[in-house]
Amino acid sequence: MIKKRTAIILALIMAAFAVSGTSVFAAGTTSLEGAEIPDRFADNFDVQNCLDISSWNGEITDSEWKILKERGVSAVIIRAGYSRWFTGFHTKDSKFEENMKGAKKAGMDIGAYYYTTATNEKEAAKEAAYFAELLEPYRDYLTLPAVYDFETNEHGRLDGAKFRELGMDGCTDLCVAFCQVLENEGYEPMIYANRATFNRYLDMDILEGSYKLWLAQFTSDGSATGYEGNYDMWQYSSSVKIPGVDSRFDANYIFKRNISEDKEIAKSEGEVKGSNSTFILSEGVRSVVPVSSTGNTANIRVRDDYAYSHSYKVFKKSSKYSSEECLMTCLLNGFFVSDKKITPKYFVNKVAPAAIGKDYASKRKDGYVLSMSGMADVLEKLKLNVEYVRDIDDNVYLTIKSHLATGHPAILSLKNSTSRWTNGNEVVLLLGMDENGYGIMADAKDRNWNKNDQRIKLVSVDELIRAMESQNEDDSKLVKSDAQQGGYILIDGD
């Protein structure tokens, strides 16, 4: 990432003699000396060596790219551009195209980053639009995220604003504004910041689970970072020297969950397991990004191979808010992610009354807004494309599975009175389906967030649809819903 350039000539002279304390690739190996892998990534994770590169690294020749690859560097994050410290002027990195082509030729995994000096959401969005413009010719090169480099230069415009008027809420809003533009352009966003910034200036309840995170923390003795939050990359050094390459680099580890092991767990146990109470769907047409969870909420993200993506915040059912209201809150967070206020309380007091009207309170008391028909009504009034099917027939399997394969969610009304998923006669939210017919489901049952009793489950879609069937022995057909209950709702369907 960009470095402080105060007394630049003196710094360069001193760097030439700064051999001690510089990490060096061990000759003949594919690992760095002195960079300990954090314990949380010891099992079920693949680790990639990654360098982040900019014009500060100078020219990297084809032979040097080859050396990097041979030494075990399989990934690079390349600076596409930056905004100037004091003017905010958007500037392309002078080595961007050259580095992209060199990394591509060397067979690297490639991501890109943009250094920000934005001081408000409008500026951040403009930076992101400029970043997306730079990336467009190289869209097919990218196998790693597009990164928002959120760090500050002492005395720069962002640094001053961060302390004066932005605070945690303002800094978080900058990150969300930037990342939303990238998502709309079809890129996967990531946020880079150091440990102090993550702890003091960014609201991790909002960012964790919504976006991938890149942690910067240099440990003097090469020990593992003690940062307790979630992160997908760790920058552990700013001075790695690789024999045969005429530059020093920022060095990182990329942590990727071993999908194949999780897939076997999911198939055998019917639910998702993972370290730190994270959830993931098996690799394929649909996937769920690892997420964070707390005592009351979980953050999950569903995406497909075409960069369609939604982030959902799932709340625990309580005595005050029903499972249906929590489910609706989860759904609306996916489609209105910019509104950080969507909680069950906010839904009940603000969102639903605005959609239904002044008589919302009486309808809620009568149970209407908690029915399938009522939920469909609320969603339609919120301008979501909704198809509510009350009469389900033998085509229900194909209909629901085809819809889920598009990456859009569906609400199902279960009639199978079982404790396996719900308390019986309740609704569930299916957020997607993978190539093996497994779906990620927000469970309506009142559970706790922990590894042994998760409310986010990986289930067979066929098996779940069968739970829509009536258990009445006199009814040999699938359930025929009444005016308010039963059936299923396809969200954002054709």
C-alpha positions as CSV (number, residue, x, y, z in Angstrom):
1,M,0.0,0.0,0.0
2,I,1.0,3.6,-0.3
3,K,3.7,4.7,2.2
4,K,4.5,7.9,3.9
5,R,7.0,9.8,1.7
6,T,8.3,12.3,4.2
7,A,12.0,12.8,3.7
8,I,11.9,10.5,0.8
9,I,15.5,10.6,-0.3
10,L,16.8,9.9,3.2
11,A,14.3,7.0,3.5
12,L,15.6,5.5,0.3
13,I,19.2,5.8,1.4
14,M,18.4,4.2,4.7
15,A,16.3,1.4,3.1
16,A,19.3,0.4,1.0
17,F,21.1,-0.5,4.3
18,A,18.1,-1.9,6.1
19,V,18.9,-5.6,5.7
20,S,18.2,-6.7,9.3
21,G,14.5,-6.9,10.0
22,T,13.7,-7.6,6.3
23,S,11.8,-10.8,5.6
24,V,13.3,-12.9,2.9
25,F,12.0,-15.9,1.0
26,A,13.8,-19.0,2.1
27,A,15.8,-20.3,-0.8
28,G,14.3,-23.3,-2.5
29,T,11.0,-23.0,-0.6
30,T,7.6,-21.6,-1.2
31,S,7.1,-19.9,2.2
32,L,8.3,-16.8,3.9
33,E,10.5,-17.0,7.0
34,G,9.2,-15.3,10.1
35,A,5.5,-15.1,9.3
36,E,3.4,-17.3,11.6
37,I,0.0,-18.5,10.4
38,P,-2.7,-17.5,12.9
39,D,-4.2,-20.6,14.7
40,R,-7.7,-20.0,13.4
41,F,-6.4,-20.8,9.8
42,A,-4.4,-23.8,10.8
43,D,-7.2,-26.3,9.8
44,N,-9.5,-26.3,6.8
45,F,-7.9,-23.3,5.1
46,D,-5.6,-23.0,2.1
47,V,-3.0,-20.2,2.4
48,Q,-1.7,-18.2,-0.6
49,N,1.3,-16.0,-0.6
50,C,0.3,-12.6,-2.0
51,L,2.2,-9.4,-2.7
52,D,0.6,-6.0,-3.2
53,I,2.3,-4.0,-5.9
54,S,2.3,-0.4,-7.1
55,S,4.5,2.0,-9.1
56,W,6.6,2.3,-5.9
57,N,8.0,-1.1,-6.7
58,G,9.4,0.2,-10.0
59,E,9.5,-1.9,-13.1
60,I,9.1,-5.7,-12.7
61,T,10.5,-7.5,-15.7
62,D,9.1,-10.7,-17.2
63,S,12.0,-12.7,-15.7
64,E,11.3,-11.2,-12.2
65,W,7.6,-12.1,-12.5
66,K,8.7,-15.6,-13.3
67,I,11.0,-15.6,-10.2
68,L,8.1,-14.5,-8.0
69,K,5.9,-17.3,-9.3
70,E,8.6,-19.9,-8.9
71,R,9.3,-18.7,-5.3
72,G,5.7,-19.4,-4.3
73,V,4.0,-16.0,-4.9
74,S,0.7,-17.1,-6.5
75,A,-1.3,-13.9,-6.1
76,V,-0.9,-10.1,-6.4
77,I,-3.1,-7.2,-5.6
78,I,-2.1,-4.3,-7.9
79,R,-2.8,-0.6,-7.4
80,A,-5.0,0.7,-10.1
81,G,-5.1,4.3,-8.9
82,Y,-5.2,6.7,-6.0
83,S,-6.6,10.0,-5.0
84,R,-4.1,12.7,-4.0
85,W,-3.6,13.5,-0.4
86,F,-4.5,17.2,-0.4
87,T,-6.6,17.7,-3.5
88,G,-8.4,14.4,-3.9
89,F,-7.6,14.4,-7.6
90,H,-8.1,10.9,-9.2
91,T,-4.9,9.5,-10.6
92,K,-4.0,6.2,-12.4
93,D,-1.0,4.3,-11.1
94,S,1.7,4.7,-13.7
95,K,2.6,1.0,-13.7
96,F,-1.0,-0.3,-13.5
97,E,-1.3,-1.7,-17.1
98,E,2.2,-3.0,-17.1
99,N,1.8,-4.8,-13.8
100,M,-1.6,-6.3,-14.8
101,K,-0.1,-7.7,-18.0
102,G,3.0,-9.0,-16.2
103,A,1.0,-10.8,-13.5
104,K,-1.4,-12.2,-16.1
105,K,1.5,-13.6,-18.2
106,A,3.1,-15.1,-15.0
107,G,-0.2,-17.0,-14.2
108,M,-0.9,-15.1,-11.0
109,D,-4.3,-14.7,-9.2
110,I,-4.9,-11.0,-9.6
111,G,-6.8,-8.4,-7.6
112,A,-6.6,-4.6,-7.6
113,Y,-6.8,-1.7,-5.1
114,Y,-7.5,2.0,-5.0
115,Y,-6.1,4.3,-2.4
116,T,-8.7,6.7,-1.1
117,T,-8.6,10.3,0.2
118,A,-12.4,10.7,0.1
119,T,-13.9,12.7,2.9
120,N,-17.6,12.1,2.2
121,E,-19.8,9.4,0.6
122,K,-20.2,11.3,-2.7
123,E,-16.4,11.5,-3.2
124,A,-16.0,7.8,-2.2
125,A,-18.6,6.8,-4.9
126,K,-16.8,8.9,-7.5
127,E,-13.5,7.2,-6.6
128,A,-15.2,3.8,-7.0
129,A,-16.6,4.8,-10.4
130,Y,-13.2,5.9,-11.5
131,F,-11.7,2.7,-10.1
132,A,-14.2,0.6,-12.1
133,E,-13.3,2.5,-15.2
134,L,-9.7,1.6,-14.8
135,L,-10.6,-2.1,-14.2
136,E,-13.0,-2.5,-17.1
137,P,-10.4,-3.5,-19.7
138,Y,-9.0,-6.1,-17.3
139,R,-12.2,-7.5,-15.9
140,D,-11.3,-11.0,-17.1
141,Y,-7.9,-10.8,-15.4
142,L,-9.4,-10.4,-11.9
143,T,-9.7,-13.6,-9.8
144,L,-9.4,-11.6,-6.5
145,P,-11.4,-8.7,-5.1
146,A,-11.3,-5.0,-5.9
147,V,-10.0,-3.3,-2.8
148,Y,-10.8,0.0,-1.1
149,D,-7.5,1.0,0.5
150,F,-8.7,2.8,3.6
151,E,-5.6,4.3,5.3
152,T,-4.6,7.8,6.1
153,N,-1.4,9.8,5.5
154,E,-0.6,12.1,8.4
155,H,-1.9,15.6,7.8
156,G,-3.7,14.5,4.6
157,R,-7.3,15.5,3.9
158,L,-8.8,12.2,4.9
159,D,-6.7,12.0,8.0
160,G,-7.9,15.4,9.1
161,A,-11.6,14.6,8.3
162,K,-11.4,11.3,10.2
163,F,-10.5,13.0,13.4
164,R,-12.6,16.1,13.0
165,E,-16.0,15.2,11.6
166,L,-16.2,11.6,10.3
167,G,-15.8,9.4,13.3
168,M,-16.8,5.7,13.2
169,D,-20.1,6.3,11.4
170,G,-18.7,8.6,8.8
171,C,-15.7,6.3,8.0
172,T,-18.0,3.3,7.8
173,D,-20.3,5.2,5.4
174,L,-17.3,5.9,3.1
175,C,-16.5,2.2,2.9
176,V,-20.1,1.2,2.2
177,A,-20.5,3.9,-0.5
178,F,-17.4,2.8,-2.3
179,C,-18.2,-0.9,-2.1
180,Q,-21.7,-0.5,-3.3
181,V,-20.6,1.1,-6.5
182,L,-18.2,-1.7,-7.1
183,E,-20.9,-4.3,-6.5
184,N,-23.2,-2.6,-8.9
185,E,-20.4,-2.8,-11.5
186,G,-20.1,-6.5,-10.9
187,Y,-16.9,-6.6,-8.8
188,E,-16.3,-8.2,-5.5
189,P,-15.3,-5.5,-3.0
190,M,-12.8,-5.8,-0.1
191,I,-11.8,-3.3,2.5
192,Y,-8.1,-2.8,3.5
193,A,-7.3,-1.1,6.8
194,N,-4.9,-1.5,9.7
195,R,-5.8,-3.0,13.0
196,A,-6.3,0.3,14.8
197,T,-8.6,1.5,12.1
198,F,-10.7,-1.6,12.2
199,N,-10.9,-1.3,16.0
200,R,-11.5,2.4,16.3
201,Y,-12.9,3.9,13.1
202,L,-15.0,1.3,11.3
203,D,-18.2,-0.3,12.5
204,M,-17.4,-4.0,12.1
205,D,-21.0,-5.0,12.9
206,I,-21.9,-3.5,9.6
207,L,-18.8,-4.4,7.5
208,E,-18.1,-8.0,8.7
209,G,-20.1,-10.4,6.6
210,S,-21.0,-7.7,4.1
211,Y,-17.5,-7.3,2.6
212,K,-14.3,-9.2,2.6
213,L,-11.6,-7.6,4.9
214,W,-7.9,-7.2,4.5
215,L,-6.0,-6.6,7.8
216,A,-2.7,-4.8,8.0
217,Q,-0.6,-5.4,11.1
218,F,3.1,-5.8,11.2
219,T,4.4,-7.9,14.2
220,S,8.0,-7.1,15.1
221,D,9.0,-10.7,15.8
222,G,7.0,-12.3,12.9
223,S,4.4,-13.8,15.3
224,A,0.8,-14.2,14.3
225,T,-1.5,-11.2,14.6
226,G,-3.7,-11.2,17.7
227,Y,-6.6,-9.3,16.0
228,E,-9.8,-11.1,17.0
229,G,-12.1,-9.9,14.3
230,N,-12.8,-11.6,11.0
231,Y,-10.5,-11.1,8.0
232,D,-9.7,-12.8,4.7
233,M,-6.2,-11.5,4.1
234,W,-3.4,-10.4,6.4
235,Q,-0.6,-8.0,5.5
236,Y,2.2,-9.0,7.8
237,S,5.2,-7.2,6.3
238,S,6.1,-4.1,4.3
239,S,9.7,-5.1,3.5
240,V,9.9,-8.6,2.0
241,K,12.9,-9.1,-0.3
242,I,12.9,-12.0,-2.8
243,P,16.3,-13.0,-4.2
244,G,16.5,-12.2,-7.9
245,V,13.9,-9.4,-7.8
246,D,15.1,-5.8,-7.5
247,S,12.4,-4.5,-5.1
248,R,11.0,-4.9,-1.6
249,F,7.3,-5.8,-1.3
250,D,4.4,-5.7,1.0
251,A,3.6,-9.3,1.8
252,N,0.3,-11.0,2.7
253,Y,-1.4,-14.2,3.3
254,I,-4.8,-14.9,1.6
255,F,-6.9,-17.4,3.6
256,K,-9.3,-19.5,1.7
257,R,-11.5,-22.1,3.3
258,N,-11.0,-25.6,2.0
259,I,-14.4,-26.0,0.3
260,S,-14.2,-29.7,-0.3
261,E,-14.0,-30.5,3.4
262,D,-17.0,-28.3,4.2
263,K,-19.0,-29.9,1.4
264,E,-18.5,-33.3,3.0
265,I,-19.6,-32.0,6.4
266,A,-22.6,-30.4,4.9
267,K,-23.7,-33.5,3.1
268,S,-23.3,-35.8,6.1
269,E,-24.7,-33.6,8.7
270,G,-27.2,-31.4,6.8
271,E,-26.0,-28.2,8.2
272,V,-23.0,-25.9,7.8
273,K,-20.1,-26.1,10.3
274,G,-17.1,-23.9,10.4
275,S,-14.6,-22.1,12.7
276,N,-15.8,-19.0,14.5
277,S,-19.4,-19.9,13.8
278,T,-19.0,-19.2,10.1
279,F,-21.2,-20.6,7.4
280,I,-20.4,-21.6,3.8
281,L,-22.2,-23.3,1.0
282,S,-20.5,-25.9,-1.2
283,E,-18.6,-24.6,-4.3
284,G,-20.6,-24.4,-7.5
285,V,-23.2,-22.3,-9.2
286,R,-24.2,-20.6,-5.9
287,S,-22.0,-19.9,-2.9
288,V,-22.2,-18.3,0.5
289,V,-19.3,-16.2,1.7
290,P,-18.0,-17.0,5.2
291,V,-19.8,-14.8,7.7
292,S,-19.6,-13.6,11.3
293,S,-22.1,-14.2,14.1
294,T,-22.8,-12.8,17.5
295,G,-25.2,-13.7,20.3
296,N,-28.2,-12.2,18.4
297,T,-27.3,-11.8,14.8
298,A,-25.5,-13.4,11.9
299,N,-24.2,-11.8,8.6
300,I,-24.3,-13.9,5.5
301,R,-23.6,-13.2,1.9
302,V,-25.0,-15.1,-1.1
303,R,-23.4,-14.7,-4.6
304,D,-23.3,-16.6,-7.9
305,D,-20.7,-17.0,-10.7
306,Y,-22.1,-13.9,-12.4
307,A,-21.2,-11.6,-9.5
308,Y,-24.9,-11.3,-8.4
309,S,-24.6,-10.7,-4.7
310,H,-26.8,-9.9,-1.7
311,S,-25.8,-9.6,2.0
312,Y,-28.2,-10.5,4.7
313,K,-28.4,-9.8,8.4
314,V,-30.3,-12.5,10.3
315,F,-31.7,-11.7,13.7
316,K,-32.6,-14.2,16.4
317,K,-36.3,-14.7,17.1
318,S,-37.4,-13.2,20.4
319,S,-40.6,-12.9,22.4
320,K,-41.1,-9.4,21.0
321,Y,-40.5,-10.1,17.4
322,S,-41.8,-13.2,15.5
323,S,-39.8,-15.4,13.2
324,E,-41.7,-13.9,10.3
325,E,-40.6,-10.4,11.2
326,C,-37.0,-11.5,11.7
327,L,-37.2,-13.2,8.3
328,M,-38.5,-10.1,6.6
329,T,-35.8,-8.0,8.2
330,C,-33.2,-10.5,6.9
331,L,-34.7,-10.2,3.4
332,L,-34.8,-6.4,3.3
333,N,-31.2,-6.2,4.5
334,G,-30.3,-8.1,1.3
335,F,-32.2,-5.7,-1.0
336,F,-31.7,-2.5,0.9
337,V,-28.2,-3.0,2.4
338,S,-27.5,0.8,2.4
339,D,-30.1,1.3,5.1
340,K,-28.2,0.2,8.2
341,K,-31.2,0.8,10.4
342,I,-33.2,-2.3,9.3
343,T,-33.7,-4.4,12.4
344,P,-36.8,-6.1,13.6
345,K,-37.7,-3.0,15.6
346,Y,-37.1,-0.7,12.7
347,F,-39.1,-3.0,10.4
348,V,-42.1,-3.0,12.8
349,N,-42.0,0.7,13.6
350,K,-40.9,2.2,10.3
351,V,-40.7,0.0,7.2
352,A,-43.9,-2.0,7.3
353,P,-46.1,1.0,8.4
354,A,-44.7,3.0,5.5
355,A,-45.6,0.2,3.1
356,I,-49.0,-0.8,4.5
357,G,-50.3,2.5,5.8
358,K,-51.8,3.8,9.0
359,D,-53.8,0.7,9.6
360,Y,-50.6,-1.4,9.9
361,A,-50.8,-1.7,13.7
362,S,-54.3,-3.3,13.6
363,K,-53.3,-5.6,10.8
364,R,-50.3,-6.7,12.7
365,K,-52.4,-7.3,15.8
366,D,-54.8,-9.5,13.7
367,G,-51.8,-11.5,12.3
368,Y,-52.3,-10.4,8.7
369,V,-48.8,-8.9,8.1
370,L,-47.2,-12.1,9.5
371,S,-49.0,-14.3,7.0
372,M,-47.6,-15.3,3.6
373,S,-50.1,-13.0,1.9
374,G,-49.2,-10.1,4.2
375,M,-45.5,-10.5,3.7
376,A,-46.0,-10.6,-0.1
377,D,-48.1,-7.4,0.2
378,V,-45.4,-5.6,2.2
379,L,-42.7,-6.7,-0.3
380,E,-44.7,-5.6,-3.3
381,K,-45.3,-2.2,-1.7
382,L,-41.6,-1.9,-1.2
383,K,-41.2,-2.2,-5.0
384,L,-39.7,-5.7,-5.0
385,N,-40.7,-8.0,-7.8
386,V,-42.8,-10.7,-6.0
387,E,-44.7,-13.7,-7.2
388,Y,-46.9,-15.3,-4.5
389,V,-48.2,-18.7,-5.4
390,R,-50.9,-19.9,-3.1
391,D,-51.9,-23.1,-4.8
392,I,-49.0,-25.5,-5.0
393,D,-49.1,-28.4,-7.4
394,D,-46.7,-31.1,-8.6
395,N,-44.6,-28.6,-10.5
396,V,-43.6,-26.9,-7.2
397,Y,-40.3,-28.7,-7.1
398,L,-39.2,-27.5,-10.6
399,T,-40.6,-24.0,-10.0
400,I,-38.8,-23.3,-6.7
401,K,-35.5,-25.0,-7.7
402,S,-35.4,-23.1,-11.0
403,H,-36.0,-19.9,-9.2
404,L,-33.3,-20.5,-6.6
405,A,-30.8,-21.3,-9.4
406,T,-31.0,-17.7,-10.5
407,G,-29.5,-16.6,-7.2
408,H,-32.8,-15.1,-5.9
409,P,-34.4,-16.0,-2.6
410,A,-37.8,-17.7,-1.9
411,I,-40.1,-17.8,1.1
412,L,-41.6,-21.2,1.9
413,S,-44.5,-22.0,4.2
414,L,-43.8,-25.4,5.9
415,K,-46.7,-27.6,6.9
416,N,-44.6,-30.5,8.1
417,S,-44.8,-30.2,11.9
418,T,-41.3,-31.1,12.7
419,S,-38.6,-29.7,15.0
420,R,-35.8,-30.5,12.6
421,W,-36.0,-27.1,11.0
422,T,-38.9,-25.1,12.4
423,N,-41.5,-25.3,15.1
424,G,-43.9,-26.5,12.5
425,N,-46.4,-24.5,10.4
426,E,-43.9,-21.7,10.0
427,V,-42.0,-20.0,7.2
428,V,-38.4,-20.2,6.1
429,L,-36.2,-18.2,3.8
430,L,-34.1,-20.0,1.2
431,L,-31.3,-17.7,0.0
432,G,-29.9,-19.8,-2.9
433,M,-29.0,-23.3,-4.1
434,D,-25.8,-24.9,-5.2
435,E,-25.2,-27.3,-8.0
436,N,-25.8,-30.3,-5.7
437,G,-29.3,-29.2,-4.7
438,Y,-28.4,-27.9,-1.3
439,G,-29.8,-24.5,-0.2
440,I,-28.8,-22.0,2.5
441,M,-31.8,-21.5,4.7
442,A,-32.6,-18.9,7.4
443,D,-34.3,-21.1,10.0
444,A,-37.4,-19.7,11.8
445,K,-36.9,-21.8,14.9
446,D,-35.7,-20.1,18.0
447,R,-32.1,-21.2,18.2
448,N,-28.8,-19.8,19.5
449,W,-25.8,-18.7,17.4
450,N,-23.3,-21.4,18.1
451,K,-21.7,-24.3,16.2
452,N,-24.0,-27.0,17.6
453,D,-27.3,-25.2,17.2
454,Q,-27.1,-22.8,14.2
455,R,-30.2,-21.1,12.8
456,I,-28.5,-20.9,9.4
457,K,-28.6,-24.4,7.8
458,L,-27.6,-26.1,4.6
459,V,-30.5,-28.3,3.6
460,S,-31.6,-30.5,0.7
461,V,-34.0,-28.3,-1.3
462,D,-36.0,-31.4,-2.3
463,E,-36.3,-32.5,1.4
464,L,-37.4,-29.0,2.4
465,I,-40.1,-28.7,-0.3
466,R,-41.5,-32.1,0.9
467,A,-42.0,-30.4,4.3
468,M,-44.6,-28.2,2.5
469,E,-46.8,-31.2,2.2
470,S,-49.8,-31.6,4.5
471,Q,-49.5,-34.2,7.3
472,N,-53.3,-34.8,7.2
473,E,-53.9,-38.4,6.3
474,D,-57.2,-37.4,4.6
475,D,-55.3,-35.0,2.3
476,S,-53.4,-37.0,-0.3
477,K,-52.5,-33.9,-2.3
478,L,-50.1,-31.1,-1.6
479,V,-51.3,-28.3,0.6
480,K,-53.9,-25.9,-1.0
481,S,-53.5,-22.7,0.9
482,D,-56.2,-20.6,2.3
483,A,-56.4,-16.8,1.9
484,Q,-53.5,-16.0,4.1
485,Q,-51.4,-19.0,4.7
486,G,-49.4,-21.6,2.7
487,G,-47.8,-21.6,-0.7
488,Y,-44.5,-19.9,-1.5
489,I,-43.2,-16.5,-2.5
490,L,-40.5,-15.9,-5.2
491,I,-38.6,-12.7,-4.6
492,D,-37.4,-10.7,-7.6
493,G,-38.6,-13.4,-9.9
494,D,-39.4,-13.1,-13.6
